Amino acid sequence: MKRAKKRVKFYGDDTWIRLFPHQFVESDGTTSFIVTDYTEVDNNVTRHVSPTLRTGQFDVLILHYLGLDHIGHMAGPTSPLVPPKLREMDSIIRDIYQLVEQDTEMDTLIVVCGDHGMSDQGGHGGATPSETRVPLLLISPRFTLHREEKTIEVDQVDVTPTLSVLFGLPIPKNNLGVIIYDALDGFCTEDRVMALWKNALQVSRVLEYNDADWKFDEGYLEFQRLTKVHHDWLMSKSSGVSRSDWLAEGDKIGRRYIEAIKTMTENISSSLTQYDIYSLIVAVATLWLILTTLVLELHLSPADQGQDQTQTIVLYIPVTLTIMFGHVMVCTTFSTGQLCRTDPSGLVLQGLILAVVCGSAAELVVKFIQFWSLRKRKVRSSHSLGVSRPLGVGLTLGTICHTLSLLSSSYVEEEHQTWYFYTVTIHLALVTFTLGTYISSVHTTNIQCPETKQYQAYDEDRTDQGEMKHIDGEMEQKKEEKHFEQVKGFPGRTVMAAILILVLCRVLRTWNQTGNKWLDQPDVGDWLVMLCDFIQIPRPENKCFLSVLMGVALSVVVVVKWAGQSCVQRGVFVAGLICIYWYRVTTGAVDDPFQILPTDKGTRPAQLVYVLAGVCILHPFIVHVLRCLQGDRKTKPYVAISFCGSLQSACILLALLLSKPHNVAMFVMVVLQEHLADCTLLRHISLSTPTVTLYYLWMGMAAFFYQGNSNSISTVDVSAGYTGLTDYQPVLVGFLIALSTYSGPVFWLVSLVRHVTSTLDIHHIYYHTRLKVLILEICTTLCWTRALPLAVYSALVTLQRHHLFVWTVFSPKLLYEGALTLLMAGFSILCLTLVKFKI
């Protein structure tokens, strides 16, 4: 349009202006990233409509309204804000049509469309019909055809050639769309068919460029046949054929052109989907190398690994030469992908990836040699998988079975059902084993005292040299099979805690329906935000109930977190919860029963929560520094326990702030579950650290789906990223969205470290050594539980890259797996760093 000297004006989302600079004769952009703003972004567009239409000094006028999209992200499609916004859009379209209708000299077309739909959660990016099907209206006083009862389905790319023909412009050379036939209402039959012939010719040239066998393409052959038929039809106009039959034949030719174009575009699209197979194979192979190394590592005790570093260095050179030789052969013979680029950035990429691959391969060879020598000597490693039996074995097998379930697209879509089943099963198993242990102890005359767990650790003075030794005293050898403490009396508290956790699991799974199969079923969250039928206004009783529920939930958190905190920590935590309720009042989600909280747009209370969460995290270090200045040098062991508790409190504050209003009570129930597990359930059952880690990981993944998340991109709550912000800050927005999405797993990971550190005796001489061993066990377990699904699932996606669901099911799940791996890696690095500096 610009090259054709058309005057194009634009008002709305400023992304257009950044994408097409200097293309508009007049423009006024509005930032699209503040999703809490759904009024000013639209008012800024509407104020230009009437003056621009009255002057008429334009050929194309683009209006991009953002308010409805922002409401969807912020509150969902059932929000009471949606109906007024839709009525506002209706009135704007009516006003535009009336102004156009008054000007009889202008030949004007009004196009109303959406760039995407909206899921039931308010997001988009998935493949559900509500996200991918949007209305397209072509309105003009000049139209004679009316399609009120019958609608047709077209693709978004079909708008491009249609507008090109209507404007008398050439169709873009890379277009893959088909002209919307009914939109050519003002064209005679010859012009319609000729326009479709030009469309088919343009698409055939794209096919010729992208397909070596284009001459044998069925769509192209049909286009060739139709060209001859089209010519004969034009020649037969004066041959005595009745005009009605002649026009009907032309209409038939035009529709055959459309089918030929669609056939060619399908073949072009399939040929454009190209994969860098070599890079995919290298990535999958590297993941399997890492996984295999970790598995061998788990089967080797620290004493078996004394010469690891030396052997790895010795093997690194021949392994590197072999791999580099194979890489050069592949690049020079078969592949020209990303790993075979010869530009500077490509060489750097090759060097980094080859270093990882060669290091992993050398390490794997060393581990395999050690493992094989142990088998040859028939030495059974006591290290094993590091899990308690039989509960730990069950958790390990469950994790492996979950990985195998990802090979099915249906299990990927309904993954939440797997975790819901696992969490119920593990607590039933805990109840069963606890009662079984009690019953067996009653019938046993000799109740043996539990032996103390074996701790193998690096000597504090010789850690750098990697030498191992057994710590004497209390740390005597414990049998692997002895994993339950014999307790005196009936374990009523343990059983009751497990039952309460099971009850909460049942309530939580009905809070937010997720997945695909039962997504449309009503849930608790729907009821809390339910609207009155027909009149589309919030039910007052629901808002009142939500207000009471949120107040009770926040009070429960205070009671649960009260113990074990200093007065300052309690005050900061309570102040943070008050600010969270204040924030909900300012957004209109709940009522202020006492009418004492000031109202604004919610940025001030949200920012106060961020500050208070930061105070929670820094408080232990501040106290430690102050005590050190006073001469007390023995407070350092207290920092780890206090820091974990403060970090957990900060996670709770941030999760409650970033959650949707109806999910506040949901997250409080998750906190209550963790409290019951930490203070009662796991305190009376002696489990190894890897087993406890797996338990917390399972609970964290269940919490991820309790929030309403799924393996679809559309369930990501984008509005959480703008909580408390006044302008667009990409890094901070991305961090807040990630924290909101993974608040459940993050909370359980932090709680895991808090639980493990609280079981240690801080006065013991080897406190830091014990802590280091426990953290290493946690990080090792996190590594193999991430490496296993990544290796298996990456291989599956590579093999199924042409599958029907690769972009709608497999690819989004792979993104979620990658994000979760980054989260676990960051958490592990943070823990190891803190242990390294003995914090």
Secondary structure, DSSP 8 states (H G I E B T S, - for coil): -TTTT--EEEEEETHHHHHSTT--SEEEEE-S--TT--SHHHHHHHHHHHHHHHH---SEEEE---HHHHHHHHH-TTSTTHHHHHHHHHHHHHHHHHHHHH-TT----EEEE-S----TTS---S-SHHHH---EEEE-TT-----SS------GGGHHHHHHHHTT----TT------GGG-TTS-HHHHHHHHHHHHHHHHHHHHHH-TTGGG-HHHHHHHHHHHHHHHHHHGGGTT--HHHHHHHHHHHHHHHHHHHHHHHHHHHHHH----HHHHHHHHHHHHHHHHHHHHHHTS-GGGGTTHHHHHHHHHHHHHHHHHHHHHHHHHHT--SGGG--SHHHHHHHHHHHHHHHHHHHHHHHHHHHHHHHHHTT---S-TTS--TTHHHHHHHHHHHHHHHTTSHHHHHTHHHHHHHHHHHHHHHHHHHHHHHHHHHHT-SS---------EEE-GGGTTTT-EEE--TT-----TT--S---SS--HHHHHHHHHHHHHHHHHHTTS--SSSSTTS--HHHHHT-B-TTT--B-HHHHHHHHHHHHHHHHHHHHHHHTT--HHHHHHHHHHHHHHHHHHHHTTSS--TTS-S--SSSHHHHHHHHHHHHHHHHHHHHHHHHHHHTT----HHHHHHHHHHHHHHHHHHHHHHHS-TTHHHHHHHHHHHHHHIIIIITTSS---HHHHHHHHHHHHHHHHHHTT--SSGGGS-GGGGGTT-SS--HHHHHHHHHHHHTHHHHHHHHHHHHHHHHTS-TTSTTHHHHHHHHHHHHHHHHHHHHHHHHHHHHHHHHHTTTSTTIIIIIHHHHHHHHHHHHHHHHHHHHHHHHHHTT-
